[in-house]
């Protein structure tokens, strides 16, 4: 839900007609990417504000039943249908020539897997991968694709900078949900945490070492920014946790994100040479 703030950046891009030919996202960022590439300004906002009003969105009761604190089946598979609360325009998405990269963590092998536009033959192919990228361990059920188990891509990376570099890009617009200067602390450990994590040793190792790779990527982004090779959106007044679900608070944070994005538009245009 922290991505509610950065949804304001996504809608600003769409309002201004700023279209990139490559977009990559992990976890909630995967939802941003597909909303952006389907050119759906309204969905980009409602996916992180209005959806919490849906009875099937999820809660502690749905978590106990095994559907997840965030009900993944409803959020990603049911709400996206033509008759759903947030129908997804797959036709516009496919007609967009831009590449769409989504990353998820392959649990049993302990590595990131990335999919590109050519991997999405149907809307089900796409939505399943967005869901996989966003399947927060322990809060949501894992996602199975071709008999492999995937969980939230934030477990392995969180920021898809390396894949963009692998794909040949040298300049970047980076949208983050943490303030400038933030660094991730080591994952806390205690007896209860270890009891939960010991069921999946590969996942445990990834969680315990996640801060190392994440912080190294932030260091790299800061260096790219100093070199003039990155425009970075850092939230300046974000007041959200990952599980916030108060609609008025979310809407307020979305508006703040949109206002900050709009204020930074001249600097973005200068970076892009527009």
Buried (B, 14 or more C-beta within 10 A) or exposed (E): BBBBBBBBBBBBBBEBEBBBEBBBBBBBBBBBBBBBBBBBBEBBBBBBBBBBEBEBBBBEEBBEEEBBBBBBBBBBBBBBEEEEBBEBBBEEBBEBEBBBBBBBBBBEEBEBBBBBBEEBEEBEEBBBBBBBBBBBBBBBBBBEBEEBBBBBBBBBBBBBBBBBEEBEBEEBBBBBBBEEEBEBEEBEEEEEBEEEBEEBEBBBEBBBBBBEBBBEBBEBBBEBBEEEBBBBBBBEEBEBEBEBBEEEBBBBBBBBBBEBBBEBBEEBEEBEEE
